[in-house]
Amino acid sequence: MIHELGSPWDVVEASYLRIEEDIKMTVFDGSLTSYKRKDDLVTIAGALSLPRDRTVVELTARIKEHLAVNPDCANQPRFAALLGNK
């Protein structure tokens, strides 16, 4: 059964809840450059325990910087593909 969302706030809440779940569970299977949507970048930032605010460009830069100074992320299955290591 498809549940219709009653208001725009329901859509926002559903998106927020999905992102929160994805932060905990997602194994990122593409390189960082393959992620263009803000929701995806917010999810990656959250999974890396980084602040999740700002623009797509700023989130991408923040994530790149974090991955550069934390090379151990390449050894974690969730994040290895972000660095091009599948």
Backbone as numpy.savetxt, mean C-alpha at the origin, in Angstrom:
# Nx Ny Nz CAx CAy CAz Cx Cy Cz
-25.22 -12.02 -2.21 -26.06 -10.83 -2.21 -25.18 -9.59 -2.21
-25.51 -8.66 -3.05 -24.76 -7.40 -3.11 -25.43 -6.41 -2.18
-24.63 -5.85 -1.29 -25.14 -4.84 -0.36 -24.93 -3.47 -0.99
-25.98 -2.74 -1.12 -25.86 -1.38 -1.66 -25.41 -0.45 -0.54
-24.46 0.37 -0.87 -23.96 1.34 0.10 -24.90 2.53 0.09
-25.28 2.98 1.28 -26.32 3.99 1.40 -25.87 5.42 1.15
-24.64 5.73 1.42 -24.19 7.11 1.27 -22.74 7.13 0.82
-22.27 8.28 0.39 -20.85 8.38 0.02 -19.93 8.01 1.18
-20.37 8.25 2.39 -19.54 7.92 3.56 -19.40 6.41 3.70
-20.43 5.65 3.29 -20.33 4.19 3.31 -19.23 3.71 2.37
-19.12 4.36 1.22 -18.09 4.02 0.25 -16.71 4.32 0.83
-16.56 5.48 1.46 -15.30 5.86 2.08 -14.93 4.87 3.18
-15.89 4.53 4.01 -15.64 3.59 5.10 -15.25 2.22 4.56
-15.93 1.76 3.54 -15.61 0.46 2.95 -14.19 0.47 2.38
-13.81 1.55 1.73 -12.46 1.68 1.19 -11.43 1.68 2.31
-11.71 2.43 3.35 -10.81 2.49 4.51 -10.63 1.10 5.13
-11.72 0.38 5.32 -11.66 -0.95 5.92 -10.87 -1.92 5.05
-11.06 -1.82 3.73 -10.30 -2.67 2.81 -8.82 -2.39 2.91
-8.46 -1.10 2.94 -7.04 -0.72 3.05 -6.46 -1.25 4.35
-7.19 -1.09 5.45 -6.69 -1.57 6.75 -6.44 -3.08 6.72
-7.32 -3.83 6.09 -7.13 -5.28 5.98 -5.95 -5.59 5.07
-5.84 -4.88 3.94 -4.75 -5.10 3.01 -3.39 -4.79 3.64
-3.33 -3.79 4.51 -2.08 -3.44 5.19 -1.55 -4.65 5.96
-2.44 -5.42 6.54 -2.05 -6.57 7.36 -1.70 -7.80 6.53
-2.34 -7.96 5.37 -2.30 -9.25 4.69 -1.63 -9.28 3.32
-1.56 -8.18 2.62 -1.14 -8.20 1.21 0.32 -8.57 1.04
0.56 -9.47 0.09 1.91 -9.74 -0.39 1.99 -8.98 -1.71
2.82 -7.98 -1.77 2.91 -7.11 -2.94 3.68 -7.86 -4.04
3.02 -8.02 -5.19 3.57 -8.88 -6.23 4.11 -8.14 -7.45
4.20 -6.83 -7.36 4.75 -6.04 -8.46 5.81 -5.09 -7.95
6.58 -4.54 -8.88 7.58 -3.55 -8.47 6.86 -2.28 -8.01
7.53 -1.48 -7.25 6.93 -0.26 -6.74 6.39 0.61 -7.87
7.11 0.66 -8.98 6.67 1.50 -10.10 5.38 1.00 -10.75
4.99 -0.25 -10.47 3.75 -0.77 -11.05 2.52 -0.29 -10.28
2.71 0.27 -9.11 1.59 0.75 -8.30 1.39 2.24 -8.55
0.24 2.59 -9.12 -0.05 3.98 -9.48 -1.19 4.58 -8.68
-2.10 3.72 -8.18 -3.28 4.22 -7.45 -2.91 4.61 -6.03
-3.50 5.68 -5.56 -3.19 6.16 -4.22 -3.53 5.11 -3.16
-4.66 4.42 -3.31 -5.02 3.39 -2.34 -3.92 2.33 -2.23
-3.34 1.94 -3.35 -2.27 0.95 -3.33 -1.05 1.47 -2.59
-0.69 2.72 -2.85 0.48 3.31 -2.20 0.23 3.53 -0.71
-0.99 3.89 -0.35 -1.35 4.02 1.06 -1.21 2.66 1.75
-1.64 1.61 1.07 -1.53 0.26 1.62 -0.06 -0.13 1.82
0.77 0.13 0.84 2.20 -0.18 0.95 2.82 0.61 2.10
2.54 1.91 2.14 3.08 2.75 3.23 2.64 2.21 4.59
1.38 1.87 4.71 0.88 1.34 5.97 1.55 0.03 6.35
1.75 -0.85 5.37 2.40 -2.13 5.62 3.85 -1.93 6.08
4.47 -0.86 5.63 5.84 -0.53 6.03 5.88 0.35 7.29
4.71 0.59 7.88 4.57 1.44 9.08 5.03 2.87 8.83
4.77 3.36 7.62 5.09 4.74 7.26 3.82 5.58 7.34
3.97 6.90 7.49 2.79 7.77 7.41 2.10 7.58 6.06
0.79 7.64 6.07 0.00 7.34 4.87 -0.63 8.56 4.22
-0.27 9.73 4.67 -0.84 10.94 4.08 0.06 11.43 2.94
-0.37 12.39 2.22 0.34 13.05 1.12 -0.16 12.60 -0.24
0.49 13.10 -1.26 0.11 12.82 -2.64 0.74 11.51 -3.12
0.34 11.06 -4.29 0.90 9.85 -4.89 2.42 10.01 -5.05
2.85 11.15 -5.56 4.28 11.39 -5.77 5.03 11.34 -4.44
4.48 11.99 -3.42 5.16 12.01 -2.12 5.16 10.64 -1.45
4.06 9.90 -1.57 4.01 8.55 -1.02 5.04 7.65 -1.70
5.11 7.75 -3.02 6.08 6.94 -3.76 7.50 7.26 -3.32
7.82 8.54 -3.18 9.15 8.94 -2.74 9.44 8.44 -1.33
8.46 8.54 -0.46 8.62 8.09 0.93 8.89 6.58 0.97
8.15 5.82 0.19 8.32 4.37 0.15 9.68 4.01 -0.44
10.07 4.67 -1.55 11.38 4.42 -2.17 12.51 4.68 -1.18
12.41 5.79 -0.46 13.45 6.13 0.52 13.52 5.06 1.61
12.36 4.64 2.09 12.33 3.62 3.14 12.97 2.32 2.66
12.61 1.89 1.45 13.17 0.65 0.91 14.68 0.77 0.69
15.14 1.96 0.32 16.58 2.17 0.09 17.39 2.07 1.38
16.84 2.59 2.46 17.59 2.57 3.73 17.29 1.34 4.59
16.37 0.50 4.12 16.02 -0.74 4.81 16.10 -1.92 3.84
17.31 -2.27 3.41 17.45 -3.32 2.41 16.96 -4.69 2.89
16.77 -4.85 4.20 16.24 -6.11 4.72 14.82 -6.38 4.22
14.13 -5.36 3.74 12.79 -5.56 3.17 12.83 -6.52 1.99
13.96 -6.57 1.30 14.09 -7.47 0.14 14.02 -8.93 0.56
14.29 -9.22 1.82 14.25 -10.59 2.32 12.88 -10.98 2.86
11.96 -10.04 2.90 10.62 -10.31 3.39 9.70 -10.58 2.21
9.06 -11.74 2.17 8.23 -12.10 1.02 7.17 -11.05 0.66
6.65 -10.35 1.65 5.61 -9.34 1.37 6.15 -8.20 0.52
7.42 -7.87 0.67 7.96 -6.66 0.06 9.01 -6.91 -1.02
9.48 -8.14 -1.17 10.58 -8.43 -2.10 10.30 -7.95 -3.52
9.08 -8.16 -4.01 8.76 -7.77 -5.39 8.79 -6.26 -5.59
8.54 -5.50 -4.53 8.58 -4.04 -4.65 9.97 -3.58 -5.10
10.98 -4.36 -4.72 12.36 -4.05 -5.07 12.80 -4.77 -6.33
11.87 -5.45 -6.98 12.19 -6.17 -8.20 12.70 -7.58 -7.93
12.58 -8.05 -6.70 13.03 -9.40 -6.33 11.81 -10.29 -6.14
11.50 -11.09 -7.12 10.33 -11.97 -6.99 10.72 -13.32 -6.49
